[in-house]
Amino acid sequence: MEQDALKKKIEETVKSNPIVIFMKGTKEFPMCGFSARAVQVLQTLKKPIFDIDVLSDDPLWGALEEYTQWPTVPQIFINGEFVGGCDIVTELHERGELEKMAQ
């Protein structure tokens, strides 16, 4: 699939799911500490989390980096908006702001 088609797929995914995490591994079996921590934080929201394993889809990972201009994963979207990575969602959660964003 070409980059534009992949970016369209990313956009459709983040717009049709309230919480999306592009990560290494899955929410059940994270493959890195940052992905695991981000999933833990997102689970506190008590909402469905749509997870996508970028390790199993290298072209998608490249398109994701172009789409967000963010070079690392995990990448978290809430209500169609790119929020950031593990550190950012953790900080937002600690300040009580993540819960407001997810409403």
C-alpha positions in Angstrom: 0.0 0.0 0.0 1.4 3.4 -0.9 2.1 6.1 1.7 -1.0 8.2 0.9 -3.3 5.2 1.2 -1.7 4.3 4.5 -2.1 7.8 5.9 -5.8 7.7 4.8 -6.1 4.4 6.7 -4.5 6.0 9.8 -6.8 9.0 9.6 -9.9 6.8 9.3 -8.8 4.6 12.2 -8.2 7.6 14.6 -11.4 9.3 13.6 -13.6 6.2 14.1 -12.2 5.1 17.5 -12.2 7.3 20.6 -8.8 6.0 21.8 -6.1 4.6 19.5 -2.6 3.6 20.3 0.0 2.7 17.7 2.5 0.7 19.7 5.1 -2.0 19.8 3.1 -5.1 20.4 -0.5 -5.2 21.5 -2.3 -3.9 24.6 -2.4 -7.5 25.9 1.3 -8.1 25.1 3.3 -4.9 24.9 6.8 -5.3 23.4 8.4 -2.3 25.1 8.2 -0.5 28.4 6.9 2.8 27.0 4.0 1.0 25.2 3.2 -1.0 28.4 3.2 2.2 30.5 1.0 4.1 27.9 -1.5 1.2 27.9 -1.6 1.2 31.7 -2.4 4.9 31.7 -5.0 4.6 29.0 -6.8 1.8 30.8 -7.5 4.1 33.7 -9.9 5.9 31.3 -12.2 2.9 31.4 -12.9 3.2 27.6 -12.2 0.8 24.7 -8.6 1.1 23.4 -8.0 0.3 19.8 -4.4 -0.9 19.5 -2.2 -1.3 16.4 1.1 -3.2 16.4 3.6 -1.2 14.3 6.2 -4.0 14.5 4.0 -6.2 12.4 3.4 -3.5 9.7 6.6 -1.6 8.8 5.1 0.5 6.0 2.4 1.6 8.4 5.0 2.7 10.9 6.7 4.9 8.2 3.3 6.4 7.2 2.5 7.1 10.8 5.7 9.0 11.4 4.9 11.1 8.3 1.2 11.6 9.4 2.1 12.9 12.9 5.7 14.2 12.4 6.6 12.2 15.5 9.5 9.7 15.2 8.7 7.4 18.1 6.0 5.0 19.3 3.8 4.6 21.1 1.6 7.3 19.5 -1.7 8.0 21.1 -4.8 9.6 19.6 -7.9 10.6 21.7 -11.1 11.6 19.9 -9.3 11.9 16.6 -6.5 14.2 17.9 -2.9 13.2 18.2 -1.9 13.6 21.8 1.7 12.3 21.9 3.6 9.5 23.4 4.0 7.8 26.7 5.6 10.7 28.6 2.9 13.1 27.4 -0.1 10.9 28.3 1.5 10.1 31.6 1.9 13.8 32.5 -1.6 14.6 31.3 -3.0 11.8 33.5 -1.0 13.0 36.5 -2.5 16.5 36.1 -6.0 15.1 35.6 -6.2 16.5 32.1 -6.3 13.1 30.2 -9.7 12.2 31.6 -11.2 15.5 30.4 -9.7 14.9 26.9 -11.3 11.5 26.7 -14.8 12.6 27.5 
